[in-house]
Amino acid sequence: MLDAIAGALQRYMDLLAVRQKLVASNLANAATPGYRTLDLDFQREFRSLLPEPAARPVEVTGLPVKNDGNNVSVDREARLLAENALRFNLAANLLRSNVRMVRAAVQGGKQT
């Protein structure tokens, strides 16, 4: 069971890493004419927790488009970066706790 939990957390963190790269790319292209914001259908990807997050970026709809055709919202992307970092830290802490439990079990209950 612990392996299953650790595996799920690993896949979740991998998915968060993919999203982080997409958000960073969106921010890097905030001034690129014609660039369209990409993101994950995070809820769908999260529910499926693919063995490896071969996450499929999708164009974000409903964002205002500037005169140059770019629709990146720096405020939206900054919020997503902060949200993603928070989720990643939570998952990392859960994984760390999982490893501590396994280590304590192996060492006969002694905490290090």
C-alpha positions in Angstrom: 0.0 0.0 0.0 2.8 2.4 0.8 4.3 1.8 -2.6 0.9 2.7 -4.2 0.7 5.9 -2.2 4.3 6.9 -3.1 3.7 6.0 -6.7 0.6 8.2 -6.9 2.4 11.1 -5.2 5.3 10.6 -7.7 2.9 10.8 -10.6 1.1 13.8 -9.1 4.4 15.6 -8.7 5.4 14.7 -12.3 2.1 16.2 -13.5 2.8 19.3 -11.5 6.3 19.6 -13.1 4.8 19.4 -16.5 2.3 22.2 -15.6 5.1 24.3 -14.2 7.0 24.1 -17.5 3.9 25.1 -19.5 3.2 28.1 -17.2 6.9 29.1 -17.5 6.6 28.9 -21.3 3.5 31.0 -21.3 5.2 33.7 -19.2 8.3 33.5 -21.5 6.1 34.2 -24.5 3.9 36.9 -22.9 5.2 39.4 -25.4 5.3 37.0 -28.4 2.9 38.1 -31.1 0.3 35.4 -31.9 1.4 33.1 -29.0 -1.6 31.3 -27.5 -1.7 30.2 -23.8 -1.3 26.5 -23.2 -2.3 24.6 -20.1 -3.3 21.1 -18.9 -6.9 20.0 -18.3 -5.5 19.5 -14.8 -8.6 18.0 -13.3 -8.8 15.3 -16.1 -5.1 14.6 -15.9 -5.2 14.4 -12.1 -8.2 12.0 -12.1 -6.4 9.7 -14.5 -3.0 10.0 -12.8 -1.3 8.5 -15.9 1.6 6.1 -15.2 3.8 8.8 -16.7 2.2 12.2 -17.2 2.2 12.3 -20.9 0.1 15.3 -20.3 -1.6 16.9 -23.3 -1.4 20.6 -23.3 -4.5 22.3 -24.5 -5.0 25.9 -25.7 -6.7 28.0 -23.0 -9.9 29.5 -24.2 -11.8 32.5 -23.0 -8.8 34.7 -22.4 -8.7 38.2 -23.8 -6.6 38.4 -27.0 -4.4 41.4 -27.5 -4.0 43.2 -30.8 -1.0 41.1 -31.7 -2.9 37.9 -31.2 -1.3 37.0 -27.9 -3.6 35.9 -25.0 -1.1 35.3 -22.2 -2.3 36.8 -18.9 0.8 37.4 -16.7 -1.5 37.7 -13.6 -3.1 34.3 -14.4 0.2 32.6 -15.0 1.8 34.1 -11.8 -1.2 32.7 -9.8 -0.8 29.3 -11.5 2.9 29.3 -10.6 2.2 30.0 -6.9 -0.7 27.4 -6.9 1.5 24.8 -8.5 4.4 25.4 -6.1 2.0 25.0 -3.2 0.7 21.8 -4.5 4.2 20.5 -5.3 5.4 21.3 -1.8 2.4 19.6 -0.2 3.0 16.4 -2.3 6.7 16.5 -1.4 5.9 16.7 2.3 3.4 13.8 2.0 6.0 11.8 0.2 8.6 12.7 2.8 6.3 11.6 5.6 5.7 8.3 3.8 9.4 7.7 3.6 9.8 8.5 7.3 7.1 5.9 8.2 8.7 3.2 6.1 12.1 4.1 7.6 10.7 3.9 11.1 9.1 0.6 10.4 12.3 -0.8 9.0 14.3 0.4 12.0 11.8 -1.1 14.5 10.0 2.1 15.3 13.0 4.2 16.2 12.7 7.7 14.8 15.8 9.4 13.4 
